[in-house]
Amino acid sequence: MKTIKNIKQIIVLLVTALFLSACNDFIEEEIYSDITAESFLDESNADQLILGLYNATRGVYKNYNYKFEGTDIFTSQNEVTSTSSGNDYNGFNAPQTSGLWSANYGVISKANTAINRYETQIAWSEAKLGEKAYGIAQARSLRALAFFNLAQQYGGVVLDLEEPQSISNDYTRSTEEQTYTLIISELEAAISNLEDDPQTGRLSKRAAQHVLAEVYLTRAYTSFAGGSDFATAASLAESAIGGYDIRSQSFAQIFAYDNQENDEILFAGQWDDGFAEDSNNNKHSLFMFGINSTPGVTRNNQYGKKGNSLMPTPYFYSLFAANDSRDDVTLHRTIIADEASSLGDDIINVGDTIIYFPKVALSIAELTVKLDDYWVYQPDEYLYGRPAPIADVNYQYVLSPSFTNFPIMKKFEDEVFQEEGGGARDTFIFRVAGSHLLAAEAHLGAGTSASALMHLNIVRERATGVVDHYASASLDNILEERALELIGESNRWTVLKRMGKLEERINLYNPHVVDHGAFDSTKHLLRPIPIKELELSPDTMVQNPKY
C-alpha cells in the first residue's frame, strides 16, 4: 500500500503573514520566515499546501468537544446527582470559544488558501494539470467535511470560501439549507478528481462518497430534504463499501496495532511518522478512570492515564451479547499490575489481576472467593459509588482509591504514549463497517427495508458469526449496532440528533439525565455560537435560539 508517512514538509509564509503548517505525515513544522508564497510556491511543491491541510484535519478528530457527552452511551464519571452542562444540559450556555468551531474553520481557511493558490498563483504546465485538479479536489472535499462537522452542530454557518487576507467584522451565517447545498455541491464536484487508491492518509474517492452519503442522509431528515435524499445516501454508502467484505477480517484484526493500514479503513488521521514530537494522539486515554492510583499500577502502566471525565453508560455495557467478539476487543475487563505491591496481607506481583469486571454478574459465593485476590465490580456497579461490603475478604471496596470503576476502552490502546498524551496510533475516521450502517439507515428511510436488513446483518455477522441475526431493521437496532461497532469513533450526538432520537434515548439511558436532566429540544438540538464569534461581528452574527 502506498503511504505518505515520513514525508518531510516545509512551511510556507504567505504574503498575508498566514503561515501554513507542514509536516512529517502532516505534523512536523519548520518555519522559513524569509520566504514568501509568491517566490516559493510552484507546481513542484504545491502539494505542501494540501499536506498541511491534512494536518489541520487530523487535529479536528483529536478534538472531542460535543461528540460524546450528553448521549445514551456516554455519561459523567461523577455521582449521578452531580451536574455537568454538557452531559445533563443544566446551565448549558455559550462558551467564549470552541475547539470544534476553531478547528474546523482552521481547515476551511487552509483549504481556501490552497484552492486560491492552486487556481491563481501557480503556473501549471500541461503535464501537471491532473495534479492541479487532484489537489483542488482534496481541498474542496476536506473543506466540505469541515462545513459538515459544523452544520451538524450549529445549523447554518458562515460559508467563507475566500483565502483569508484580513480579519472581518461582518461575518454572516447562511441558512442550514444553504450550508447543506454547498457541502453537497463541493463533494459532488470533487469526487470525480479524487483517486481510488491514494497514498495512505489521503482522502480517497470512496471515503468522500462515505461523507457525501452521510450528508445526504442527514439532510433527508430535515424540512428542506430532497425527495430522493435517502435513496441517494444509500447508493453512495454502497459505493463507499465497494467490493470490500468486512467479514474478510475479524474485529480484532481491524484494531490490531500492527494492522492500522488495512482495507477496511477509508480514512484515518495518522500520528506515527517516526518523529517522536509528532506522536501526539491522546485517544488511548479517553473513557478511563484513575487506574494509576490503584495498588500495583504505576503512572507508566500499559493503559495510560485518565484523559477525560466521561465513561460508557451501563446501557452500553448491557448491549454485548455472549457471542459478540467486539467485547474482548473494545474493553479491558481486567486491570493488570505492572509493579509489585501489596494490599493488607495480599502480595501483588507483576502480572496479577487487580480489578475484574465480569460481563455477567457473579453469584455471592463466586464474588466472595474472587475478592480475596482482587476487586470485582458487577455489571450493575459501573457508576459512581462503592458496592456493598463483603465480609472477611482482602479486597474490601472501602480500600479502593477510586469511587468510579468500569471496564475501560481497549480498542484505542497505544504502544507509544506518554500517560494521557503522546500517542502514535492512527485515529480511524471512516470505516467500511460504518458505511454499511449508513446504508442500513438510508435504505430504511427510503423504504427498501430488505436492503437495510442485509447491511445491518453483515455488521452483526462479522462480530458474532451468526447469519441473519436481525429479523427486521429499525432505527433502534441500527443505533445498537453503531454503539457496539463504532463507540468512540463516530459522533454519537449528531447521529442521535439526525434520527430524532436524542431526547428519547438520553431520558432512557443516560443516568445523569434520568436523575436531573434539563434537555430542551427547542434549544439543545443546536450548539451555541461561541461568544468571541459574536463579538467579532456584532452587527451580523446571530446566536442560536435560547442561548
Summary of the structure (lengths in Angstrom):
residues: 547
radius of gyration: 24.3
end to end distance: 48.6
largest distance: 82.7
contacts: 1851
relative contact order: 0.15
helix: 43%
strand: 10%
